[in-house]
Every structure is written in C-alpha cells, then in structure tokens.
C-alpha cells in the first residue's frame, strides 16, 4: 500500500509541477483574438476546417 501512495504522490506532484512550468513559460492567450468555438448562425465566416470546404 505504501508504494501505491508514493506513486500517487509522485504523479500529482509531477502534474502540478508540469502545469506550473507550462503556465509560466507559455505566452498568454489573447481571448479577444481567438476564434469562437461555435460560430453557427453568428454570421461569421469559418476559417479552417475540412479540406473540401468551399473557399
């Protein structure tokens, strides 16, 4: 049982360290410049998508 708790602790500490490193080393996300996740019916043209889409 002790080994299981050690492995779980190592996992969670590693995950927390990775997330902290990623947060500090990444450029901030500009939410105003991001495309909407769902633009259905909004009148905005889609960018990207399937290669057979009409341009």
C-alpha positions in Angstrom: 0.0 0.0 0.0 2.8 2.4 0.8 4.2 2.1 -2.7 0.8 3.0 -4.2 0.6 6.2 -2.1 4.2 7.1 -3.1 3.4 6.6 -6.8 0.2 8.7 -6.5 2.0 11.4 -4.7 4.8 11.5 -7.4 2.1 11.6 -10.1 0.2 14.6 -8.6 3.4 16.5 -7.7 4.7 15.9 -11.2 1.5 17.0 -12.8 1.4 20.2 -10.6 5.0 21.0 -11.5 4.3 20.5 -15.2 1.3 22.7 -15.1 3.2 25.4 -13.2 6.0 25.2 -15.7 3.6 25.4 -18.6 1.8 28.4 -17.2 5.0 30.3 -16.5 6.7 29.5 -19.8 3.8 30.0 -22.3 2.7 33.2 -23.8 -0.6 34.4 -22.5 -3.7 33.6 -24.6 -5.3 36.6 -26.2 -9.0 35.8 -25.7 -10.1 38.7 -27.9 -8.2 37.3 -30.9 -9.3 33.7 -30.6 -11.9 32.4 -33.0 -15.2 31.4 -31.4 -15.6 27.7 -30.6 -19.1 27.5 -32.1 -20.0 30.1 -34.7 -23.1 28.5 -36.0 -25.6 31.1 -37.0 -23.5 34.1 -35.9 -22.8 35.3 -39.5 -19.0 34.8 -39.0 -17.2 33.0 -41.8 -15.4 29.9 -40.8 -11.6 29.6 -41.2 -10.1 26.2 -41.5 -11.9 23.0 -41.3 -12.2 20.2 -43.8 -10.1 20.5 -47.0 -13.1 20.0 -49.2 -14.9 23.1 -47.9 -15.6 25.8 -50.4 -13.3 28.8 -50.2 
